[in-house]
């Protein structure tokens, strides 16, 4: 195929790289089928008009102002490989032109759900604390080491947010036969019921759960919506597992609830990443810490590249993308996630 005949792809997948999300063999195929122009979020608007006009796809989700979007006259699809859709472009104009905006975030659902299960089990049985006590020569043997321990099997479990990640959490919990309550104001109750769960208000879920999983994305409507009152309403000794984004939580209120001993918690995400060396979050007993690593597995990144590759092939044939999740015009502009800085 002549070079001029190959579709042009603008590549600015930070914090990912093409080498991270595509296997060597698939990346070689990508370079053979397409003309790749590697750039950065900041560098894209400075590209020549001819390059922007020929671009069929963008791998990444760089900020696009109306003027830059207008120069991308041949654009068909933006492949967000960060995972969270970002409110950084004029979506009304994007959709009016028939441009798809899609995300590969579903690749992280299973690995994050699995580690979330691990967090919950560790909180309920104090696995991490018992290990630390043993190493310090302060272990408690037998039943003395199980004060406050709870079973996950048959427990009351709540999931806040029932997108790809929330559904994956529900799947990994199936063997524990929980009573599952779900709160998601963006879903009809029928979707929750067909998943074998009970629709619940936020108050019902927080007050009635032994374990709460937070898998909700950050939107213009829910920033900090889990605060002091919500934590105070939880059962004493209940477990709170934060897997999605820190901005949905009033983090000082969470730390206060954990510090008082009212609840136990685990978090893979934080308001500032990484937290400062002196941040009290690093020394808070009862809070299980994870460095935003829940989904960062090689297998997930390579699934991401495969989704992009196969959906680009569909688009080349005049078909819509199928594997990646398409942004919805009614909700995408409400997204308020901040881009991640580290894979």
Rosetta blueprint (number, residue, H / E / L):
1 X L
2 X L
3 X H
4 X H
5 X H
6 X L
7 X L
8 X E
9 X E
10 X E
11 X E
12 X L
13 X L
14 X L
15 X L
16 X L
17 X L
18 X H
19 X H
20 X H
21 X H
22 X L
23 X L
24 X H
25 X H
26 X H
27 X H
28 X H
29 X H
30 X H
31 X H
32 X H
33 X H
34 X L
35 X E
36 X E
37 X E
38 X E
39 X L
40 X L
41 X H
42 X H
43 X H
44 X H
45 X L
46 X L
47 X L
48 X L
49 X H
50 X H
51 X H
52 X H
53 X H
54 X H
55 X E
56 X E
57 X E
58 X E
59 X E
60 X L
61 X L
62 X L
63 X L
64 X E
65 X L
66 X H
67 X H
68 X H
69 X H
70 X H
71 X H
72 X L
73 X L
74 X L
75 X L
76 X L
77 X E
78 X E
79 X E
80 X E
81 X L
82 X L
83 X L
84 X L
85 X L
86 X L
87 X L
88 X L
89 X E
90 X L
91 X H
92 X H
93 X H
94 X H
95 X H
96 X H
97 X L
98 X L
99 X L
100 X E
101 X E
102 X E
103 X E
104 X L
105 X L
106 X L
107 X H
108 X H
109 X H
110 X H
111 X H
112 X H
113 X H
114 X H
115 X H
116 X H
117 X H
118 X H
119 X H
120 X H
121 X H
122 X H
123 X H
124 X H
125 X H
126 X L
127 X H
128 X H
129 X H
130 X H
131 X H
132 X H
133 X H
134 X H
135 X H
136 X L
137 X L
138 X L
139 X L
140 X L
141 X L
142 X H
143 X H
144 X H
145 X H
146 X H
147 X L
148 X L
149 X L
150 X L
151 X L
152 X L
153 X L
154 X L
155 X L
156 X E
157 X E
158 X E
159 X E
160 X E
161 X L
162 X L
163 X L
164 X H
165 X H
166 X H
167 X H
168 X H
169 X H
170 X H
171 X H
172 X H
173 X H
174 X H
175 X H
176 X H
177 X L
178 X L
179 X E
180 X E
181 X E
182 X E
183 X E
184 X L
185 X L
186 X L
187 X L
188 X L
189 X H
190 X H
191 X H
192 X H
193 X H
194 X H
195 X L
196 X L
197 X L
198 X E
199 X E
200 X L
201 X L
202 X H
203 X H
204 X H
205 X H
206 X H
207 X H
208 X L
209 X L
210 X L
211 X E
212 X E
213 X E
214 X E
215 X L
216 X L
217 X L
218 X L
219 X E
220 X L
221 X L
222 X L
223 X L
224 X L
225 X L
226 X E
227 X L
228 X H
229 X H
230 X H
231 X H
232 X H
233 X L
234 X L
235 X L
236 X L
237 X L
238 X L
239 X E
240 X E
241 X E
242 X E
243 X L
244 X L
245 X L
246 X H
247 X H
248 X H
249 X E
250 X L
251 X H
252 X H
253 X H
254 X H
255 X H
256 X H
257 X H
258 X H
259 X H
260 X L
261 X L
262 X L
263 X L
264 X E
265 X E
266 X E
267 X E
268 X L
269 X L
270 X L
271 X L
272 X L
273 X L
274 X L
275 X L
276 X L
277 X L
278 X L
279 X L
280 X H
281 X H
282 X H
283 X H
284 X L
285 X L
286 X L
287 X E
288 X E
289 X E
290 X L
291 X L
292 X L
293 X L
294 X L
295 X L
296 X L
297 X L
298 X H
299 X H
300 X H
301 X H
302 X H
303 X H
304 X H
305 X H
306 X H
307 X H
308 X H
309 X H
310 X H
311 X H
312 X H
313 X H
314 X H
315 X H
316 X H
317 X L
318 X L
319 X L
320 X L
321 X L
322 X L
323 X L
324 X L
325 X E
326 X E
327 X L
328 X L
329 X L
330 X L
331 X L
332 X H
333 X H
334 X H
335 X E
336 X L
337 X L
338 X L
339 X L
340 X L
341 X L
342 X L
343 X L
